Amino acid sequence: MSEKAIITCALTGVLTDPAQHPVPVTPEEMAREAKAAFDAGATVMHVHFRNQQPGMGRFPSWEPQVASDIAQAIRETCPGVIFNQSTGVVGPDISGPLACMQAIRPEIAACNAGSLNYLKATAAGKWAWPPMLFDNPVDKISSFLTGMRETGTLPEFECFDVGIVRCVEMFAKTGMYAGSAHYNFVMGVESGMPADPALLPILTGLIPAGSAWQVTAIGRDNIWPLHRRAAEMGGHLRTGLEDTFYLPDGRKATSNAQLVEAIASYARKAGREIADVHEARRMMGLAPSAVAAA
């Protein structure tokens, strides 16, 4: 395996409580965590914006000024970094994510490619949270893709289940999207695809030959064998405190950089080097960064 691996760091997540876990919230915290992850080998930063009011940091924000402040802080700290904006919202109103995209013009944005009953049951037989539908109907996806074309943003198709993987090619066939799709197999959500390495040959067999893909592995002990298999099969890699709090040896991570270092070691054990920002941009078909080249 000779192709270099692109590493994405998912810095903070959507609702992770900063009072309980070491996730960044403010622009300064985001920039500090991003810089450490960048130095460890992550060239893509997947970012959720958080409410900046005191005591409200566990809640999301779709304020364009918050997005701009965070994006500026990360870009100044990590020259040439590839910014990947989260867009996930429940319901038909996507004006918030679109406004943030217009404000910061991210190189990449998540495009959730299908709906999922977002469920988890406890050992006591109760719902861990009220059952909810993460709704991503075709008209909503189409609106996101239109917004991404307007901002020159590459969609990263988030696929939570096998049928959703199959839908992405239909988007291209029906003219919703043009170009080679970038797939993100989200594995480990309780009501979606399990974090099982045996699924990867099936999933990669369902996408057009030559398509770029990566794995988002959610959970604890079961995720690191999945990362290892993804590295061996030529997939790109993602980790971060949004996805897991645990290192391969079971210790709790205290920073995103620790997780990036661990996943980078898996790529190298598979005989692959880590792409730098110039290489990652070229591999993803993105414009070169004038800042990184300076």
C-alpha positions as CSV (number, residue, x, y, z in Angstrom):
1,M,0.0,0.0,0.0
2,S,1.8,3.2,-1.2
3,E,-0.9,5.9,-1.3
4,K,-0.5,8.3,1.6
5,A,-3.2,8.6,4.2
6,I,-5.1,11.8,4.9
7,I,-6.0,12.2,8.5
8,T,-9.1,14.1,9.7
9,C,-9.4,15.3,13.3
10,A,-13.0,15.7,14.6
11,L,-12.2,18.2,17.3
12,T,-15.3,18.5,19.5
13,G,-18.6,17.0,18.4
14,V,-22.1,18.4,18.6
15,L,-23.2,17.9,22.2
16,T,-20.2,16.6,24.2
17,D,-20.2,18.4,27.5
18,P,-16.9,20.3,28.1
19,A,-17.6,20.1,31.8
20,Q,-17.1,16.3,31.6
21,H,-14.7,15.8,28.7
22,P,-11.7,17.8,27.4
23,V,-13.4,19.1,24.2
24,P,-12.6,22.7,22.9
25,V,-15.3,25.3,22.7
26,T,-13.9,28.8,22.3
27,P,-11.9,30.0,19.2
28,E,-8.7,29.9,21.3
29,E,-9.4,26.4,22.6
30,M,-10.3,25.2,19.1
31,A,-7.1,26.7,17.7
32,R,-4.9,25.2,20.4
33,E,-6.4,21.7,19.9
34,A,-6.2,22.0,16.1
35,K,-2.6,23.0,16.2
36,A,-1.6,20.0,18.3
37,A,-3.6,17.7,16.0
38,F,-2.1,19.4,13.0
39,D,1.5,18.9,14.3
40,A,0.6,15.2,14.9
41,G,-0.4,14.7,11.3
42,A,-4.0,15.8,10.8
43,T,-4.5,18.0,7.8
44,V,-8.3,18.2,7.9
45,M,-10.2,19.7,10.9
46,H,-13.8,18.6,11.2
47,V,-15.5,21.3,13.3
48,H,-18.8,21.8,15.1
49,F,-19.4,25.3,16.3
50,R,-20.5,25.7,20.0
51,N,-22.5,28.3,21.9
52,Q,-20.0,30.9,23.3
53,Q,-22.1,32.1,26.2
54,P,-20.8,31.2,29.7
55,G,-22.0,27.8,30.7
56,M,-23.6,27.1,27.3
57,G,-20.6,25.5,25.6
58,R,-22.2,22.0,25.3
59,F,-24.8,23.4,22.9
60,P,-24.3,24.0,19.2
61,S,-24.3,27.4,17.5
62,W,-25.1,28.4,13.9
63,E,-24.1,32.0,14.3
64,P,-22.0,33.1,11.3
65,Q,-19.8,35.3,13.5
66,V,-19.0,32.3,15.8
67,A,-18.1,30.2,12.8
68,S,-15.9,33.0,11.4
69,D,-14.1,33.5,14.7
70,I,-13.4,29.8,15.0
71,A,-12.4,29.3,11.4
72,Q,-10.0,32.3,11.5
73,A,-8.4,31.1,14.7
74,I,-7.8,27.6,13.3
75,R,-6.6,28.8,9.9
76,E,-4.1,31.3,11.4
77,T,-2.7,28.6,13.7
78,C,-2.5,25.8,11.1
79,P,-1.3,27.2,7.8
80,G,-3.0,25.6,4.9
81,V,-5.3,23.4,7.0
82,I,-8.4,22.0,5.3
83,F,-11.5,23.1,7.1
84,N,-14.3,20.6,7.2
85,Q,-17.6,22.1,8.5
86,S,-20.3,20.0,10.2
87,T,-23.8,20.7,8.8
88,G,-26.0,18.2,10.7
89,V,-29.4,19.6,11.8
90,V,-32.7,18.0,12.6
91,G,-35.6,19.3,10.6
92,P,-36.0,21.1,7.3
93,D,-34.5,24.5,8.3
94,I,-30.9,24.4,7.1
95,S,-30.4,28.2,7.0
96,G,-27.9,28.1,9.9
97,P,-25.4,25.7,8.4
98,L,-25.7,27.5,5.0
99,A,-25.1,30.9,6.6
100,C,-22.0,29.5,8.3
101,M,-20.8,28.1,5.0
102,Q,-21.3,31.4,3.3
103,A,-19.3,33.1,6.1
104,I,-16.3,30.8,6.1
105,R,-16.3,29.0,2.7
106,P,-15.0,25.7,4.1
107,E,-13.0,23.5,1.7
108,I,-15.2,20.5,2.8
109,A,-18.5,20.1,4.5
110,A,-20.4,17.1,5.7
111,C,-23.3,16.1,3.5
112,N,-25.4,13.6,5.5
113,A,-26.6,11.3,2.7
114,G,-29.7,9.7,4.3
115,S,-32.0,9.5,7.2
116,L,-31.5,7.3,10.3
117,N,-33.5,6.4,13.4
118,Y,-31.0,7.6,16.0
119,L,-31.5,5.3,18.9
120,K,-29.7,3.8,21.8
121,A,-31.1,1.4,24.5
122,T,-29.6,1.1,28.0
123,A,-28.8,-2.2,29.7
124,A,-31.9,-1.6,31.8
125,G,-34.1,-1.7,28.7
126,K,-34.8,2.0,28.6
127,W,-34.1,4.5,25.8
128,A,-30.8,6.4,26.5
129,W,-32.5,9.4,24.9
130,P,-36.0,10.0,23.4
131,P,-36.1,8.2,20.0
132,M,-35.4,10.6,17.3
133,L,-35.1,10.7,13.5
134,F,-32.0,12.3,12.0
135,D,-33.9,13.3,8.9
136,N,-32.0,13.8,5.6
137,P,-34.6,13.5,2.8
138,V,-33.5,14.0,-0.8
139,D,-34.8,17.6,-1.0
140,K,-32.7,18.6,2.1
141,I,-29.6,16.9,0.7
142,S,-30.2,18.7,-2.7
143,S,-30.4,22.0,-0.9
144,F,-27.1,21.4,0.9
145,L,-25.4,20.4,-2.3
146,T,-26.6,23.6,-4.0
147,G,-25.2,25.6,-1.1
148,M,-21.9,23.7,-1.3
149,R,-21.6,24.5,-5.1
150,E,-22.2,28.2,-4.3
151,T,-19.3,28.2,-1.7
152,G,-16.9,26.0,-3.7
153,T,-17.1,23.4,-1.0
154,L,-16.5,19.7,-1.5
155,P,-19.2,17.5,-0.1
156,E,-18.2,14.6,2.2
157,F,-21.0,12.1,2.0
158,E,-21.8,10.8,5.5
159,C,-23.2,7.3,5.3
160,F,-24.6,5.7,8.5
161,D,-25.9,2.6,6.9
162,V,-25.4,0.4,3.8
163,G,-28.5,1.7,2.0
164,I,-27.2,5.2,2.4
165,V,-23.9,4.2,0.8
166,R,-25.9,3.0,-2.2
167,C,-27.8,6.3,-2.5
168,V,-24.8,8.4,-3.1
169,E,-24.3,7.1,-6.6
170,M,-27.9,7.8,-7.3
171,F,-27.3,11.5,-6.5
172,A,-24.8,11.6,-9.2
173,K,-26.9,9.7,-11.7
174,T,-29.8,12.1,-11.2
175,G,-27.7,15.2,-11.6
176,M,-27.7,16.3,-7.9
177,Y,-24.0,16.0,-7.8
178,A,-21.2,16.0,-10.3
179,G,-17.7,14.6,-9.8
180,S,-16.0,11.8,-7.9
181,A,-17.8,11.4,-4.5
182,H,-15.9,11.3,-1.2
183,Y,-17.5,8.7,1.1
184,N,-17.4,8.7,4.9
185,F,-18.5,5.4,6.4
186,V,-19.9,6.3,9.8
187,M,-19.7,3.1,11.9
188,G,-20.5,2.4,15.5
189,V,-23.7,4.4,16.0
190,E,-26.0,2.0,17.8
191,S,-28.8,2.1,15.2
192,G,-26.5,2.3,12.2
193,M,-23.6,0.2,10.8
194,P,-21.6,-1.6,13.5
195,A,-17.9,-0.8,13.9
196,D,-17.0,-4.2,12.3
197,P,-13.9,-4.4,10.1
198,A,-15.6,-7.3,8.2
199,L,-18.0,-4.7,6.7
200,L,-15.3,-2.7,4.9
201,P,-14.9,-5.0,1.9
202,I,-18.6,-4.9,1.4
203,L,-18.9,-1.2,1.7
204,T,-15.9,-0.5,-0.6
205,G,-17.4,-2.9,-3.1
206,L,-20.5,-0.7,-3.3
207,I,-18.8,2.5,-4.3
208,P,-17.4,3.4,-7.8
209,A,-13.9,2.2,-8.4
210,G,-11.3,4.9,-7.4
211,S,-13.6,6.7,-5.0
212,A,-12.0,8.3,-1.9
213,W,-13.3,6.9,1.4
214,Q,-12.7,7.1,5.1
215,V,-14.2,5.7,8.2
216,T,-15.6,7.5,11.2
217,A,-15.5,5.0,14.0
218,I,-17.7,5.7,17.0
219,G,-17.2,4.0,20.3
220,R,-14.5,2.6,22.5
221,D,-12.7,-0.8,22.3
222,N,-14.2,-1.9,19.0
223,I,-13.0,1.0,16.9
224,W,-9.2,0.5,16.7
225,P,-9.4,-2.8,14.8
226,L,-11.6,-0.9,12.4
227,H,-9.1,1.9,12.0
228,R,-6.4,-0.7,11.4
229,R,-8.3,-2.4,8.7
230,A,-9.2,0.9,7.0
231,A,-5.5,1.8,6.9
232,E,-4.6,-1.6,5.4
233,M,-7.3,-1.3,2.7
234,G,-6.2,2.2,1.6
235,G,-8.9,4.3,3.3
236,H,-8.3,7.7,4.7
237,L,-8.5,8.0,8.5
238,R,-10.4,10.1,11.0
239,T,-10.4,10.3,14.8
240,G,-10.9,12.9,17.5
241,L,-12.7,13.6,20.7
242,E,-16.0,13.8,18.8
243,D,-15.7,10.1,17.9
244,T,-14.0,8.5,20.9
245,F,-12.4,9.3,24.3
246,Y,-10.2,6.2,24.3
247,L,-6.8,5.3,23.0
248,P,-6.0,1.8,21.7
249,D,-4.6,0.7,25.1
250,G,-7.8,1.7,26.8
251,R,-6.5,4.8,28.4
252,K,-8.7,7.9,28.3
253,A,-7.4,10.5,25.8
254,T,-6.8,14.0,27.2
255,S,-6.4,15.6,23.8
256,N,-7.1,15.2,20.1
257,A,-3.4,15.1,19.4
258,Q,-3.1,11.8,21.3
259,L,-5.8,10.2,19.1
260,V,-4.2,11.5,15.9
261,E,-0.8,10.2,16.9
262,A,-2.4,6.8,17.5
263,I,-4.2,6.6,14.2
264,A,-1.1,7.9,12.3
265,S,0.9,4.9,13.8
266,Y,-1.7,2.6,12.3
267,A,-1.2,4.1,8.9
268,R,2.6,3.7,9.2
269,K,2.2,0.1,10.4
270,A,0.2,-0.6,7.2
271,G,3.1,0.8,5.1
272,R,1.6,4.2,4.4
273,E,3.0,7.7,5.1
274,I,0.8,10.6,6.2
275,A,-0.1,13.2,3.6
276,D,0.9,16.8,4.4
277,V,-1.4,19.7,3.6
278,H,-0.1,20.2,0.0
279,E,-0.5,16.5,-0.7
280,A,-3.9,16.2,0.9
281,R,-5.2,19.2,-1.1
282,R,-3.9,17.7,-4.3
283,M,-5.4,14.2,-3.5
284,M,-8.8,15.7,-2.8
285,G,-8.8,18.0,-5.8
286,L,-8.8,21.2,-3.7
287,A,-7.0,24.4,-4.6
288,P,-3.5,24.9,-3.3
289,S,-3.3,27.0,-0.2
290,A,-1.5,30.3,-0.6
291,V,-0.9,30.4,3.1
292,A,0.7,27.0,3.3
293,A,2.9,27.8,0.3
294,A,4.2,31.1,1.7
